[in-house]
Amino acid sequence: MTLNQHFDERGLTFFEMLMVLFILSILLLLPILSFPSLQSEKSPDEIAEGLKKDLIMAQHLAMTTGRTVYVIFNLHQQTLVIRHHSAEIIYEKPFDYGQRLSFSSPLSHNNISFNQFGHPRLSGSFDLIVASQTYRFTIYLGKGMIDYYQR
């Protein structure tokens, strides 16, 4: 019996097959792991939509808990904080809304609040500037509608 005939009859062992699969999986993952910036980059439209969803989440949270909810944009620490009061932080995340966020009156204090019925305390607009694109967000009194458009 020659070496080729012995190998054909025997095949690969379980351990050898696992090693081949392990090496192939590493080779397949290398291109994905070497380009992490391609995965995490969001388009300006996705960032604007994400901010709108965060505001709507805060509004719904106010309605479901029956308590006032504050959305605070901490520009120094680059975080978005949703809280009931100063000691009770509900949600905090890194601020990924681009380089600039500018508030115009009456939303001049970098915070937005919704009462227990989901109505905003103040109406107004603010601009979100991502890369070279500007988005105007408007919060309306009454039903508390949140809208944005690209300028």
FENDA-V571715 format. One record per residue. N is the residue number from 1. SS is DSSP state (H for helix, E for strand, L for the rest). PSI is psi as a letter, one per 40 degrees, with the letter a starting at -180 (999 if undefined). OMEGA is omega in whole degrees, 0 to 359 (999 if undefined). Layout:
n->N ss->SS psi->PSI omega->OMEGA
n->N ss->SS psi->PSI omega->OMEGA
//
This chain:
n->1 ss->L psi->h omega->181
n->2 ss->L psi->i omega->181
n->3 ss->H psi->d omega->180
n->4 ss->H psi->d omega->180
n->5 ss->H psi->d omega->179
n->6 ss->H psi->d omega->181
n->7 ss->H psi->d omega->180
n->8 ss->H psi->d omega->181
n->9 ss->H psi->d omega->187
n->10 ss->H psi->d omega->183
n->11 ss->L psi->a omega->180
n->12 ss->L psi->i omega->176
n->13 ss->L psi->i omega->179
n->14 ss->H psi->d omega->180
n->15 ss->H psi->d omega->179
n->16 ss->H psi->d omega->178
n->17 ss->H psi->d omega->177
n->18 ss->H psi->d omega->179
n->19 ss->H psi->d omega->179
n->20 ss->H psi->d omega->179
n->21 ss->H psi->d omega->179
n->22 ss->H psi->d omega->180
n->23 ss->H psi->d omega->178
n->24 ss->H psi->d omega->180
n->25 ss->H psi->d omega->177
n->26 ss->H psi->d omega->179
n->27 ss->H psi->d omega->178
n->28 ss->H psi->d omega->181
n->29 ss->H psi->d omega->182
n->30 ss->H psi->d omega->179
n->31 ss->H psi->d omega->180
n->32 ss->H psi->d omega->182
n->33 ss->H psi->d omega->182
n->34 ss->H psi->e omega->179
n->35 ss->L psi->g omega->182
n->36 ss->H psi->d omega->182
n->37 ss->H psi->d omega->179
n->38 ss->H psi->d omega->181
n->39 ss->H psi->d omega->190
n->40 ss->H psi->e omega->180
n->41 ss->L psi->h omega->178
n->42 ss->L psi->i omega->176
n->43 ss->L psi->i omega->178
n->44 ss->H psi->d omega->178
n->45 ss->H psi->d omega->178
n->46 ss->H psi->d omega->179
n->47 ss->H psi->d omega->179
n->48 ss->H psi->d omega->178
n->49 ss->H psi->d omega->178
n->50 ss->H psi->d omega->177
n->51 ss->H psi->d omega->178
n->52 ss->H psi->d omega->179
n->53 ss->H psi->d omega->177
n->54 ss->H psi->d omega->179
n->55 ss->H psi->d omega->178
n->56 ss->H psi->d omega->177
n->57 ss->H psi->d omega->178
n->58 ss->H psi->d omega->179
n->59 ss->H psi->d omega->179
n->60 ss->H psi->d omega->178
n->61 ss->H psi->d omega->177
n->62 ss->H psi->d omega->181
n->63 ss->H psi->d omega->183
n->64 ss->H psi->d omega->180
n->65 ss->H psi->e omega->182
n->66 ss->L psi->f omega->181
n->67 ss->L psi->i omega->177
n->68 ss->L psi->h omega->179
n->69 ss->E psi->h omega->180
n->70 ss->E psi->h omega->173
n->71 ss->E psi->h omega->184
n->72 ss->E psi->h omega->176
n->73 ss->E psi->h omega->179
n->74 ss->E psi->g omega->186
n->75 ss->L psi->d omega->180
n->76 ss->L psi->d omega->180
n->77 ss->L psi->e omega->179
n->78 ss->L psi->f omega->178
n->79 ss->E psi->i omega->172
n->80 ss->E psi->h omega->183
n->81 ss->E psi->h omega->172
n->82 ss->E psi->h omega->185
n->83 ss->E psi->i omega->174
n->84 ss->E psi->d omega->174
n->85 ss->E psi->a omega->191
n->86 ss->L psi->d omega->183
n->87 ss->L psi->e omega->187
n->88 ss->E psi->g omega->179
n->89 ss->E psi->h omega->181
n->90 ss->E psi->d omega->188
n->91 ss->E psi->h omega->177
n->92 ss->E psi->h omega->180
n->93 ss->E psi->i omega->177
n->94 ss->E psi->i omega->182
n->95 ss->L psi->h omega->181
n->96 ss->L psi->f omega->184
n->97 ss->L psi->f omega->176
n->98 ss->L psi->a omega->186
n->99 ss->L psi->d omega->187
n->100 ss->E psi->i omega->175
n->101 ss->E psi->h omega->182
n->102 ss->E psi->h omega->182
n->103 ss->E psi->h omega->175
n->104 ss->L psi->i omega->183
n->105 ss->L psi->i omega->357
n->106 ss->L psi->e omega->179
n->107 ss->L psi->f omega->188
n->108 ss->L psi->e omega->184
n->109 ss->L psi->e omega->178
n->110 ss->L psi->f omega->175
n->111 ss->E psi->i omega->179
n->112 ss->E psi->h omega->178
n->113 ss->E psi->i omega->177
n->114 ss->E psi->h omega->179
n->115 ss->L psi->a omega->186
n->116 ss->L psi->e omega->178
n->117 ss->L psi->e omega->180
n->118 ss->L psi->e omega->180
n->119 ss->L psi->h omega->177
n->120 ss->E psi->i omega->178
n->121 ss->L psi->d omega->179
n->122 ss->L psi->i omega->171
n->123 ss->L psi->i omega->179
n->124 ss->E psi->a omega->183
n->125 ss->E psi->i omega->171
n->126 ss->E psi->i omega->182
n->127 ss->E psi->h omega->173
n->128 ss->E psi->h omega->180
n->129 ss->E psi->h omega->180
n->130 ss->E psi->h omega->184
n->131 ss->L psi->b omega->180
n->132 ss->L psi->e omega->182
n->133 ss->E psi->i omega->180
n->134 ss->E psi->h omega->178
n->135 ss->E psi->h omega->177
n->136 ss->E psi->h omega->177
n->137 ss->E psi->h omega->178
n->138 ss->E psi->h omega->176
n->139 ss->E psi->h omega->185
n->140 ss->L psi->i omega->173
n->141 ss->L psi->i omega->180
n->142 ss->L psi->b omega->181
n->143 ss->L psi->e omega->178
n->144 ss->L psi->f omega->181
n->145 ss->L psi->h omega->178
n->146 ss->E psi->h omega->183
n->147 ss->E psi->i omega->174
n->148 ss->E psi->i omega->175
n->149 ss->E psi->i omega->179
n->150 ss->E psi->h omega->180
n->151 ss->L psi->999 omega->999
//
